[in-house]
Amino acid sequence: MKLRIDFVKIEATGNDFILIDGRKVSKSNLHERMIRKMCDRHLGIGADGLIHLSVDEASNNLVMTYYNADGKKSTMCGNGLRAATLFARINGLLNKTKMSINAADGPHEIQFNATKDIKVEIKPAEHIRWLDRESFELPEDIHPKAWLDTGVPHLICECDKPLTEDQVKRYGQYLRNHRAFGEQGANVNFIFKDERSRWFVRTYERGVEDETLSCGTGVTATSQVLWAHNETDDQTITLFTLGGKLSVWRREGRYFLAGPAKVAFCGYLFVNNEQS
């Protein structure tokens, strides 16, 4: 049986997502193989992940279900939450400046001021696990610093110099599957501070199994580590990714991720609704 799916593709600092309106397509109609094909950059629409946004009838709250490009559900996605905020806005689901979206890790406050300024709440890690380099086989200029969970597990590695694309993929793949992080693995963030004291972040993401242009929970995890390590006293940290600039700010124990998002294109496709 063929199912028509209307979608909007939204990019948030280069992290791109397929957005589906839950009022038109039920989650029960989505399955792993279908999502994987839709996210395929050669055989489908192409995206880092797929987001199903629905409205809970009991509470009238927005609900975001996030799937990685491999078709598997994930707990959270920071840039995906910003994309979902824009999607809610253009579909009339966000009728005021401030609301909340429920994800698998709980409710997140969202704020829409403009497409260049979308703020979403990211839950900070309850615990930071500091690491020693002896557990990893890495070059001397890559320093594993910490593991923490900001809705998604993240490894933070500080680098003495910028890495090449090949190095990000090679060391990212090695660390993402390292036994130290169990079966779930971890996203891997390589951070570098330049001579102007600007922090750059490059992320190898599980589920995508490649480098993405940015990662919202990754820059939030990076910021939490920098604050914990007393790298800065500023309550707002600006970080640079391949996809653009993001800001993380903290107020009274709450963390918010801010940056732009925009619609890339809209369309529809017919997919096989059978799971086998």
DRENGU-264542 format. One record per atom (N, C-alpha, C, O): x negated, y, z negated. Coordinates in steps of 0.001 Angstrom, whole numbers, plus 500000, padded with zeros to 6 digits. Each point is the difference from the previous one (the first is absolute). Example, Ala and Ser with C-alpha at 12.3 -4.5 7.8 and 13.67 -1.06 7.14 Angstrom:
<rs>
486810494310492200 500890501190500000 499100501200500000 498964499981499335 501386501069501385 499180501190499940 500770501090499270 499491501108499831 
</rs>
This chain:
<rs>
499160498803500000 500840501197500000 499126501246500000 499060500101499211 501242500839501664 499238501236500083 500627501075499127 501216500193500007 497936500509499238 500437501075499118 499400501308500471 498795500081500241 502032500943499893 499478501332500341 499570500707498720 500761500083499037 498018500420500967 499471500757498863 499587501385500467 499111500148500839 501548500867498607 499588501387500225 498916500339498981 500085499600498839 498911501130501592 498894500300499093 499466501404500247 500240500609501043 499035499879497971 499217501229500138 498579499638499584 499794499371498962 499233501023501840 498612499803499615 499465501315499447 500075501040500655 499388498901498139 499499501185499310 498551499766499604 499638498928499516 499535502099500700 498613499906499543 499777500997498871 500473501135500040 498791498404498952 499687500816498832 498488499970499826 499449499029499481 499884502033500953 498533500072500092 499431498744500668 499051499388499509 501554500251501615 499487498900500817 500465498623499593 499890499058500786 500627500797498009 500618498747499562 501376499963500667 500833500860499713 499430498170501167 501251500030500751 500933498862499614 499570498892499680 501732501422500360 501015499086499495 501225499973500909 500352500997500630 500282497840499418 501300499846500641 501056500163498913 499986499266499012 500921501678501154 501043500266499020 501342499518500521 500379500296501133 500340498958498031 501295499441500376 501046500422498977 499777499915498793 501367500542501708 501111500460499161 500793498787499516 500584499270500802 499431500521497878 500689498864499419 501505500044500155 500666498984499802 499890502167500548 501443500082500239 500376499337501317 501162499666500232 497830500144500637 500255499419501321 499455498575500123 500571499165500702 498323500571498608 499367498683500081 499758499480498594 499309500640499208 501255498209500482 499826499391498684 498607499384499878 499421499550500989 500045500436497780 498716499342499761 500056498520500347 498991499403500376 502186500012499498 500142498574500291 499751499689501475 499744498853500365 500333502176500476 499745499813501431 498519500084500349 499611499724501135 499561500657497891 498569500136500241 499273498764499478 500308499512498913 498758499994501834 499193498880499524 498550500203500413 499693500842500844 499429498382498555 498562500222500104 499493500025501435 499246500895500381 501160498137500404 499492499916501380 500461501207500820 499237500542500800 502010499871498998 500552501158500706 499224501270499651 499617500770500881 500160499435497825 499299501205499555 498571500012500524 499498501034500441 499857497815499506 498622499896500488 499915500371501484 499064500680500419 501909498873500370 499991500317501429 500304501470500242 499411500619500886 501512499948498326 500323501415500152 498796500882499680 499796501035500636 499408498556498379 498835500794499604 498786499765500894 499024500747499928 501030498228500909 498877499689500883 499784501145500991 500943500459500645 497809499994499469 499712501164500851 499920499660501488 499915500899500836 500111497823499495 499972499592501404 501330499424500459 500409500202501144 500269499078497960 501225499303500378 501261500658499452 501110499592500340 498727501422498815 501157500638499388 499890501509499980 499380500604500874 501233499999498114 499974501456499857 498620500463499559 499469500991500501 499963498272498550 498692500341499458 500118500844498750 500504501122500051 499032498344498811 500068500751498744 499184499299498926 499676498818500113 499996501938498839 499325499425498837 500983499286499079 499598499203499153 501686501084501013 501007499359499161 501395500390500428 500186500866500854 500801498480498539 501416500272500303 500718500317498701 499766499360498975 501115501637501078 500747500446498826 501489499903500278 500497500535500991 500204498780498126 501457499918500046 500522500905498892 499739499756498822 500999501289501552 500509500956499019 501509499862499904 500714500149500992 499763499565497808 501426499773499799 500501500824498822 499228500680499325 502077499246500442 500625500692498872 500652498954499107 500815499199500458 498818500817498263 500607499087499051 501418500471499688 500193501119499524 500790498037500739 501399500398499858 500368500307498548 500816500884499741 498585498393499318 500350500203498592 499488501327499463 500732500723499324 498009499601500974 499383501203499440 499932501167500979 499766501141499601 500439498568501684 499865500990501082 498566500473500178 499760501030500630 499276498219498814 498593500328500149 499443499427501300 500489498990500506 498479501668500027 499319499481501181 499087498850499590 499392500029498930 500518498964501926 499178498821499720 499083499740501188 500469499827501125 498223500146498627 499013499731501040 499451498594499836 499482499640498942 500639499564502124 499362498688500038 498885500079501021 500228500337501162 498555499346498396 498826500166500869 499423498650500406 499833499103499174 499866500774502117 499380498800500555 498669500389500650 499936500966500761 499015498290498940 498729500202500687 500114499564501460 500989499387500403 497995500936500374 500006499650501425 500010498493500222 500373499542501080 499224499682497922 500040498543500135 501382499424499726 500187498784500046 500788502090499668 501373499578499788 500354499685498569 501155499699499702 497876500362499406 500233499648498607 500347501252499183 499483501088500252 501402498727498768 500370501101499124 498822500431499141 499176499185499586 500765502120500158 499008500543499095 500706500854498967 501137500424500204 498187499828498686 500633500719498896 500268501466500332 501098500508499770 497894500161500769 500099501439500199 499089500444501128 499094499271500404 501149501927500100 499125500642500986 500184501500499848 501094500515500229 497850500191499387 500109501426499735 500346500826501228 500922500814499965 498339498979501125 500315500727501227 501339499537500572 500724500783500615 499599497937499178 501306499498500423 501130500688499255 501064500248500568 498708500062498156 500995500718499211 500191501416500534 501115500522500008 497800500092500434 500140501336500609 500745499913501330 500822500861500314 498887498094500467 500719499798501263 501480499745499742 500856500500500729 499446498719498232 501389499715499654 500731501262499559 501196500147500252 498085500766499086 500598501273499593 500407500812501219 501099500555500038 498029499520500953 500339500708501233 501160499311500714 500905500673500494 499081498003499567 501074499241500638 501335500268499304 501023500173500663 498970499860498008 501214500289499246 500507501405500309 501205500235500095 497861500685500059 500367501391500287 500683500129501361 501042500644500113 498379498751500909 500550500176501356 501264499173500214 500725500221500969 499546498830498138 501207499187500113 501089500394499009 500981499277499827 498844501869499525 501024500519499109 500116499287498673 500998500160499297 497985499043500341 500029499284498727 499346500793498880 500185499699498820 499058501304501556 499336500869499025 500599501386500165 499582500773500862 501404499532498299 500743501249500171 499595501093499019 500664501032499898 498234498733499377 499465501031499123 498485499869499961 499447499012500484 499890501962498951 498542500039500038 499362498830499261 498979499466500432 501631500136498447 499394498981499147 500980498865499741 501141500229499598 498394498522500641 500801498815499716 499062498894499540 498868500274499602 501594498468500449 499119498887499701 500296498846500944 501114499849500502 497864499348499722 500123498783500794 499521498844499135 498936500070499385 501848498879500574 499596498800499264 499191499089500906 500426499672501107 498397499919498414 499177499015500699 499869498780499087 500588499960498920 498655499068501511 499865498766499212 499367500254498637 500219499230499065 498997501844500811 499364500298498713 500760501047499196 499472500533499025 501774499769501377 500823500922499242 500323501281500751 499685500115501184 500945500859498142 500399501250500645 498824500955500196 499073500045499190 500986500719501905 498973500992500320 500685501313500359 500847500046500892 498784501006498413 500523501310500365 499438500419501354 498818499795500279 502030500791500555 499562500502501313 500407501465500128 501053500412499514 498100500357501142 500274501417500211 499715500354501449 498897499781500501 502115500771500170 499809500428501381 500065501519500053 501048500594499746 497829500029500585 499953501444500185 499904500353501477 500654500934500463 498536498326500272 499834500150501439 499295498746500489 499487499224499193 500481500568502125 499326498808500513 498508500018499674 499359498949499978 500087502232499768 498588500108499635 499775499831498498 498859499922499545 502212500025499700 499873499952498545 501057499067499414 501038500447499511 498685498264500546 500880498987499421 499292499398498800 498924499417500136 501677500724498689 499397499515498761 500771498781499502 501230499987499995 498031498999499591 500632498799499450 499247499559498758 498779500134499914 501958499345499139 499383499534498767 499407498613500201 500651499102500535 498099500735499025 499318498704500015 499705499621498551 499476500809499234 500859497974500401 499769499589498618 498505499730499785 499422499170500701 499947501520498343 498579499761499737 499782498621499394 500906499422499400 497897500066500762 499673498696499423 500016500075498480 499559500988499413 500948497971499962 500001499945498541 498610499680499465 499672500323498858 499518499041501975 498671499580499555 499020500085501166 500334499627501124 498466500861498609 498926500007500993 498967498957499591 499489500015498880 500219499094502035 498980498971499737 498694500444500644 499877500006501225 499152500365497952 498717500462500510 499154498785500398 500011498975499319 499272501154501769 499297498867500596 498484500189499953 499506501121499871 499767497769500236 498553500071500162 499638499370501338 500659499061500446 498311501448500185 499671499613501363 499440498577500089 499949499426501088 499631500000497777 499399498668500034 500984498934500483 499593498938500472 501685501348499408 501013499026500415 500215499985501510 500719499141500511 498664501803500215 500266500151501427 498697500027500789 498979500507499535 501086498940501660 498851500031500908 500185501152500975 500633499856501046 498802501284498591 500179501221500775 498661500716500147 499096499797499190 500772501045501847 498784500817500128 499847500932498805 500970500295499301 497819500158500474 499703500838498837 500727501342500026 500157500638498959 500290499800502228 500644501311500091 501524499924499883 500677501012500184 499875497811499515 501433499842499748 500169499519498559 499485498946499628 501247501840499554 500103499727498572 501450499724499605 500796500936499929 499569497812499814 501345499712499506 500199500619498621 499239499727499072 501793501112500802 500193500758498763 501133499458499134 499813499750498810 501372500070501797 501163499693499175 501077499285500793 500081500115501222 500749499139498049 501213499389500539 501168500530499200 499932500079498773 501147500289501915 501197500488499318 501213499824500908 499865499826501211 501305500221498195 501243499766500731 500882501233499927 500509500341498932 499673500334502204 500874501170500085 501235499647500834 500402500752500889 500180498107498809 501101499465500795 499504498936500947 500750499112500406 497976500983499946 499264499041500820 498604499890499385 499445501020499593 499966497785500324 498653499882499426 498939500620500900 500001499792501213 499094500972498179 498964500706500755 498626499804499376 499846500004498779 499168499825502081 498595500019499623 499406501312500478 500219500403501142 499033500263497994 499339501256500352 498495499751500045 499403499561499017 499989500727502140 498546499875500177 499442501360500392 500437500592500987 498606499900498250 499357501264500358 498789499708500881 499225499082499733 500629501722501325 498927499786500977 499041501188499986 500412501147499825 498310498559500362 498992501056500020 500026500781501308 499535501139500061 501009498248500982 500093500642501300 501244499492500717 500527498947499642 499953501783501364 501198499546500710 499763498646500678 498913499726500509 502126499437499486 499909498705500656 500460500107501446 500787500881500346 498722498223500490 500481499915501373 501308499207500011 500358499361499011 500341500687502105 501237499234500144 499742498511499823 500780499298499355 498135500230501213 499655498585499883 499724499616498548 500389498917499563 498946501957499689 499702499711498596 501270499973499160 500150499139499133 500766501794501116 501266500010499268 500741498682500202 500525499428499045 499517500093502192 500702498753500294 499279498802499388 500631499116499420 498043500861500715 499237498840499529 500043499880498476 500331498941499468 499334502151499830 499989499939498543 501421500027499428 500265499443498935 500638501212501791 501397500018499562 500603498614500015 500680499605499053 499078499656502009 500528498637500098 499406499104498919 500707499189499402 498004500958500351 499321499202498971 500575500291498610 500291499073499245 499871502195500422 500449500381498671 501500499770499813 500441499651498905 500337500543502149 501453499817499914 500350498585499555 500992499798499300 498204499223501100 500264498602499677 499103499459498884 499946498789499789 499352502092499495 499040499552498998 500705499286498844 501085500396499574 498288498564499941 500588499189498922 500274500818498738 500839499615499185 498462501510500647 500188500824498804 501406500583499911 500440500412498926 500275499621502222 501322500624500012 501135498996500186 501140500386500259 498546498336499610 501024498972500031 500626499820501375 499504500510501005 501600498749499010 500655499676501271 500597501223500684 500050500054501228 500402500930497995 500636501162500612 498998500910500710 500376500771500884 498363499142498734 498998500859500622 500196501452499606 500700500301499034 498674500602501722 500098501426499690 499727500825501244 499272499571500895 501319501620499155 499584500977500995 498621500517499589 499690500082498812 499499500260502163 498626500418499701 499795501432500473 500178500302501180 499449500578497896 499782501413500310 498515500334499877 499400499830498938 500024500640502147 498611500449500011 500014501525499909 500507500674500896 498940499863498027 500052501443499791 498588500589500077 499012499367499628 500937501868500870 498712500666500216 500166501482499701 500977500614500427 498078499962498845 500011501425499674 498929500701500821 498818499667499912 501609501314500891 499031500670500871 499310501155499285 500240500236498816 498904500483501905 499201501063499390 500850501190499561 499534500844499236 501709499228501242 500920501071499597 500951499535498904 501002500656499714 498677498205499675 500791499421498903 501410499605500426 500922500005499185 499246499653502091 501280499498500500 499986498477499958 499007499371500366 502095500044499189 500102498553499925 500701499452501239 501082500458500369 498290498562500261 500561499325501162 500332498558499622 499243499347499283 501889500170501205 500461498653499669 500325499240501283 500746500486500850 498683498309499280 500352499097501101 500483498697499389 499365499455499098 501766500044501399 500672498874499346 500204498823500948 500498500151501115 499106498683498408 500307498730500664 501196499410499262 499926499734498801 501185500062501925 501243499597499349 500342498538500222 499939499489501119 500417499858497802 500523498644500099 501378500076500664 500682501021499908 499721497906500756 501276500019500696 499876500563501396 500641499512500931 498533501519499223 499624500509501329 498749499260500457 499808499739501188 499346499929497836 498722499315500216 499088500790500934 499360499456500900 500611501827498848 499165500901500789 499951501339499280 500709500212499016 498451500687501480 499982501356499477 501225500743500504 500376499861501164 500252500932497964 501072500896500417 499481501432499919 498966500263499386 501761500656501239 499524501380500053 500129500717498661 499328501004499766 501525498491499364 500065500514498631 500828499037499165 500693499134500535 499227501025498139 500751499141499082 500374500836498781 499125500441499255 502167499775500544 500465500876498928 499720499467498609 499527500740499138 500760497974500630 499696499437498683 498494499904499798 499519500013498867 499729499890502245 498545499936499921 499379501315499567 499096500015499165 501385501096501399 499448501297499581 500464500340498585 499297500694499266 501886498818500350 500455500211498623 499125499206499030 499603500514498954 500096498232501395 499107499192499168 498620500635499914 499384500020498935 500132500498502191 498702500684500014 500016501198499064 499058500206499234 502003500578500823 500106501176499134 500009499610498535 499351500649499180 501377498298500482 500048499570498596 498619499580499511 499629500290498862 499619499039501979 498639499593499633 499095501236499842 499201500067499066 500927500901501839 499178501213499907 500311500771498721 499091500499499336 502194499599500320 500364500673498751 499464499229498796 499464500597499066 500680498088500957 499538499179498874 498492500058499846 499471499857498897 499830500357502233 498536500033499998 499476501423499812 498800500251500111 502118500679499603 499647501404499750 499275500646501177 499093500811499815 501319498818501396 499411500611501193 500543501410500226 499359500816500661 501819499467498792 500596501323500153 500978500250498864 500597499067499464 499565502220500168 500996500396499005 501255500561500660 500996500259499324 498959499930501996 501152500537500718 501180499044499902 499829498781500036 501359501777499841 501203499176499913 500518499585501376 500930499201500112 498459501350500926 500337499605501373 498711499635500724 499020500744499949 500982498121500717 498841499567500777 500411499895501470 501021499395500326 498186501191500540 500216499876501442 499025498972500549 498799500061499736 501730498996501029 499171498944500571 500201499973501507 501072500331500506 497875499267500201 500022500002501456 499967498556500512 499190499188499554 501697500514501379 500065498684500618 499851500164501509 499986501123500503 499902497775500214 499918500085501456 501254500632500592 499946500621501062 501181499218498250 501267500527500512 500328501404499548 500992500575500449 498197499993498669 500273501359499543 499778500170498511 499411499147499336 501074501974500157 499755500402498616 501202499674499119 501145500248500376 498578499196498453 501034499702499018 499610500608498661 498818500181499709 502187500131499481 499746500523498663 500675499109498966 501095499482500222 498239500352498659 500577499282498868 499945500938498806 498945500545499677 502193499640499670 500001500852498810 500677499291498852 500895499177500192 498659501160498598 500535499360498797 500540501064499045 499412501065499811 501716498600499605 500629500872499016 500587499129498905 500897499196500253 498604500961498539 500541499303498830 500112498491500241 501023499386499698 497918500036500845 499953498562500199 500676499490501257 499977498800500273 500624502094500495 500656499604501252 499122500405501185 499387501068499992 500558498075501019 499176500236501172 500882500190501229 500989499291500188 498634501685500649 500741500251501233 499024500067501177 498908500558499897 501518498859501213 499248499996501255 500683500967500953 501218499947500170 498011500934500452 500586501011500884 499270500041501329 498775499892500056 501996500266501018 499417500091501336 501086500041501060 501187499986499672 498423500064501591 500964500119501094 500496498649500507 499390498961499751 501714501081500957 500515498845500733 500802500538501173 500582501081499910 499454498180501183 500781500454501156 500476498808500815 499407498922499978 501682501309500740 500555498964500862 499126499859501243 499690500988500666 499919497785499638 499238499725501225 500949499781501169 499847500617501054 501134498502498761 501042499794501010 501130499159499417 499855499388498942 501270500593501766 501159499208499608 500322499023501126 499587500205501141 501141498747498541 500388499060501051 500838498866499447 500452500039498856 499744498962501966 500696498793499555 499415498828500753 499391500167501056 500795498651498399 499548498791500664 500932498863499634 500701500059498990 499302498912501831 500772498803499735 499033498906499559 499007499719500672 501304499669498185 499116498989499443 500782498705499768 501224500002499874 498043498918500077 500593498703499696 500272499922498507 499076500135499197 502158499652500424 500376500001498601 499775498631499332 500238499854498801 499314499166501953 499774498683499429 498606499931499387 499037500467500607 500845498959498206 498735499972499278 499070498894500473 498793500074499772 501729498932500862 499148498888500435 499318500315501307 499244499177500516 
</rs>
